[in-house]
Amino acid sequence: MLRALALALCLLSSPLAAEEVVADLSKDEVAITANFDGSDILIYGAVKRDAPAAADPMQVIITVAGPKQEVNVRKKDWRYGIWVNTSAVEVDAAPSFYAVASSGALSDVLTETEDLRHGISIPRAIRSVGAPSDVENATEFTEALIRIRTKKNLYQQLDNTVNLFDETLFSTTIDLPANLVEGPYDTHIFLVRNGVIVDDYATVINVNKVGLERWIYDLAHQKPLIYGLLSLFIAIAAGWMASAVFRYIRF
């Protein structure tokens, strides 16, 4: 309620441009805990303008992108009775999570030129500069990466999921899965008319481990020797306890 009131006050008090996006999130931080099974983020906002809306219908595109990573995509073939890696392509930068929601079908809302300029669709959000000269059809490796991550709900194309009201208010919900990578998730809202982006708004959703998960993660990365000894001790203790329980039940 307070955020909605602040958004309304911003519309009334801010200097107006031709068309400008004002937006907010239901929450800008996501905590990964032991029982974390995903989270829903409500993204909403409005368009402020100093003149009546243009004749061309307004469209809205919203993207959420996780931290980018280098990814090695390998192709396996059946050789000599076993599956072996026959070729590989390194994708220079692929978002660990990517969702693109739009008020219509993305291919109808945005032109190819604008998509190329801003990197909005899933294939455009992935950067793969080059591939080894002996690899044919390198684009198939990027397509395979998209297909795998789509099955894991890490890549989402959400056509017709942004709700528009009187070409002024908009909202959508992005489902963040449980298998998230920690880090900043860049969020962009694009205002589109006639296939061209006329304004955009950017913010960040912070995804962080907290509690026991944070302590274990820091211990493993900052003090690996202690982490290894502690893991060994826990394994030995668990084995001893299981053996003791088994002997007790047996006798």
C-alpha positions in Angstrom: 0.0 0.0 0.0 2.8 2.4 0.9 4.6 1.7 -2.3 1.5 2.2 -4.4 0.9 5.6 -2.6 4.6 6.6 -3.3 4.2 5.6 -6.9 1.0 7.8 -7.2 2.8 10.7 -5.5 5.7 10.3 -7.9 3.3 10.6 -10.9 1.9 13.8 -9.5 5.1 15.5 -8.4 7.8 14.5 -11.0 8.5 16.6 -14.0 6.8 14.9 -17.0 8.5 13.7 -20.2 6.6 12.7 -23.4 6.1 9.2 -22.0 8.0 7.8 -19.1 7.8 4.6 -17.1 7.5 4.7 -13.3 7.7 1.2 -11.7 8.2 -0.7 -8.5 8.5 -4.3 -7.2 6.6 -6.2 -4.5 10.1 -7.0 -3.1 13.6 -6.2 -4.2 15.4 -8.9 -2.1 15.0 -12.7 -2.2 16.5 -14.8 0.6 17.6 -18.3 -0.2 17.1 -20.5 2.9 17.0 -24.2 3.6 13.4 -24.5 2.7 13.5 -22.1 -0.3 11.2 -23.4 -3.1 11.0 -20.3 -5.3 9.5 -16.9 -5.1 7.0 -14.7 -6.9 7.9 -11.1 -7.8 5.1 -8.7 -8.6 6.3 -5.9 -11.0 3.9 -3.0 -11.5 4.0 0.6 -12.6 2.5 3.3 -14.7 3.2 5.6 -17.6 3.3 9.3 -17.0 2.9 11.7 -20.0 2.4 15.4 -20.7 0.0 14.8 -23.6 -2.7 12.4 -24.6 -1.6 8.9 -25.5 -0.4 8.3 -29.1 -2.7 6.6 -31.6 -0.5 3.5 -31.8 -1.3 1.0 -29.1 1.1 0.9 -26.1 2.9 -2.4 -25.3 5.1 -3.2 -22.3 8.0 -5.7 -22.1 9.5 -6.7 -18.7 12.8 -8.7 -18.4 14.5 -10.2 -15.4 18.1 -11.4 -15.9 20.3 -13.3 -13.4 24.1 -13.0 -13.2 25.8 -13.9 -16.5 28.2 -16.8 -16.7 30.5 -18.5 -19.2 29.0 -21.9 -20.2 30.7 -24.8 -22.1 28.1 -26.6 -24.2 29.2 -30.0 -25.3 27.8 -32.3 -27.9 27.9 -36.1 -27.3 27.9 -38.8 -30.0 27.7 -42.6 -29.9 31.2 -43.8 -30.7 32.7 -47.2 -30.2 29.8 -48.3 -28.1 29.9 -45.4 -25.7 28.8 -41.8 -25.5 31.7 -39.4 -25.9 32.1 -35.6 -26.2 32.8 -34.8 -29.9 32.6 -31.0 -30.0 32.1 -28.1 -27.7 31.3 -24.4 -27.9 32.0 -21.8 -25.1 29.1 -19.4 -24.7 30.7 -16.1 -23.5 27.9 -14.8 -21.4 24.6 -16.5 -20.7 22.2 -15.3 -17.9 21.8 -17.9 -15.2 18.1 -17.0 -15.2 16.1 -15.0 -17.8 12.4 -14.2 -18.1 10.9 -11.9 -20.7 7.2 -11.0 -20.2 5.2 -9.0 -22.7 1.7 -7.6 -23.1 1.5 -9.4 -26.5 3.4 -12.0 -28.5 7.0 -10.7 -28.3 7.6 -11.2 -32.0 4.6 -8.9 -32.7 5.4 -6.3 -30.0 9.1 -5.7 -30.9 10.9 -5.3 -34.2 14.0 -7.4 -35.0 16.1 -4.2 -35.1 15.0 -3.2 -31.6 15.5 -6.7 -30.3 19.1 -6.7 -31.8 19.8 -3.3 -30.3 18.6 -4.0 -26.7 19.1 -7.8 -26.5 15.6 -8.6 -25.2 14.5 -12.0 -26.5 16.2 -15.0 -25.0 18.5 -15.8 -27.9 19.6 -12.1 -28.1 20.3 -12.1 -24.3 22.9 -14.8 -24.8 26.3 -13.7 -26.1 28.4 -16.2 -28.1 31.1 -14.4 -29.9 32.8 -17.3 -31.8 33.1 -21.0 -32.1 36.0 -23.3 -33.1 36.4 -23.5 -36.9 35.9 -27.3 -36.9 32.4 -26.9 -35.3 29.5 -26.8 -37.8 26.2 -25.3 -36.9 27.4 -23.5 -33.8 24.0 -21.9 -33.3 22.7 -25.4 -32.4 24.8 -25.2 -29.2 23.1 -22.0 -28.1 19.7 -23.5 -29.0 20.5 -26.6 -26.8 21.5 -24.4 -23.9 18.1 -22.5 -24.2 16.2 -25.8 -24.5 17.9 -27.3 -21.4 17.4 -24.2 -19.2 13.8 -23.7 -20.4 13.0 -27.3 -19.2 14.5 -26.3 -15.8 12.3 -23.1 -15.7 15.4 -21.0 -15.8 14.5 -19.4 -19.1 10.9 -18.2 -19.5 9.2 -16.5 -22.5 6.0 -15.2 -21.1 3.9 -13.8 -24.0 0.6 -12.0 -23.1 1.3 -12.0 -19.4 1.7 -8.2 -18.8 -1.6 -6.7 -17.9 -2.4 -3.3 -19.2 -5.1 -0.9 -17.9 -6.1 2.1 -20.0 -2.7 2.3 -21.5 -1.4 3.8 -18.2 -1.1 1.0 -15.6 0.7 -2.3 -16.0 1.6 -5.3 -13.9 2.9 -8.8 -14.1 4.3 -11.6 -11.9 7.6 -13.3 -12.5 8.1 -16.8 -10.9 11.6 -17.3 -9.7 12.4 -21.0 -9.4 14.2 -22.7 -6.4 17.5 -23.3 -8.4 18.6 -19.7 -8.5 22.2 -18.4 -8.6 23.1 -15.9 -6.0 23.6 -12.3 -7.2 21.9 -9.2 -8.6 19.0 -9.8 -11.0 18.7 -6.9 -13.5 15.1 -5.9 -14.1 14.1 -3.8 -17.1 10.7 -2.4 -18.1 10.4 -1.3 -21.7 7.6 0.9 -23.1 7.0 0.1 -26.7 5.0 1.8 -29.5 4.8 0.6 -33.1 7.6 -2.0 -32.4 10.0 0.7 -31.1 11.1 1.2 -27.5 10.2 4.8 -26.4 11.3 4.5 -22.7 12.8 2.0 -20.3 13.2 1.7 -16.5 15.8 -0.4 -14.7 16.1 -1.7 -11.2 17.7 -4.7 -9.4 16.4 -7.7 -7.4 19.1 -9.0 -5.0 19.1 -12.8 -4.4 21.3 -13.9 -1.5 21.8 -16.9 0.7 21.0 -16.3 4.4 21.3 -18.2 7.7 22.9 -21.7 7.6 23.2 -21.7 3.8 25.2 -18.4 3.9 27.5 -19.8 6.7 28.2 -23.1 4.8 28.8 -21.3 1.5 31.2 -18.8 3.1 33.0 -21.6 4.9 33.4 -23.7 1.8 34.8 -20.8 -0.3 36.8 -18.9 2.4 38.1 -21.8 4.6 38.0 -25.0 2.4 40.3 -26.9 4.8 38.1 -26.4 7.8 35.1 -27.2 5.6 36.6 -30.4 4.4 37.6 -31.6 7.9 34.1 -30.7 9.2 32.5 -32.7 6.4 34.7 -35.6 7.1 33.9 -35.5 10.8 30.1 -35.3 10.1 30.4 -38.3 7.7 32.3 -40.4 10.3 29.9 -39.4 13.0 26.9 -40.2 10.9 28.4 -43.6 9.9 29.1 -44.4 13.6 25.6 -43.5 14.7 24.0 -45.6 11.9 26.2 -48.5 12.9 25.2 -48.1 16.6 21.5 -47.9 15.8 21.8 -51.0 13.6 23.5 -53.0 16.3 20.9 -51.9 18.8 18.0 -52.9 16.6 19.7 -56.2 15.7 20.2 -57.2 19.4 
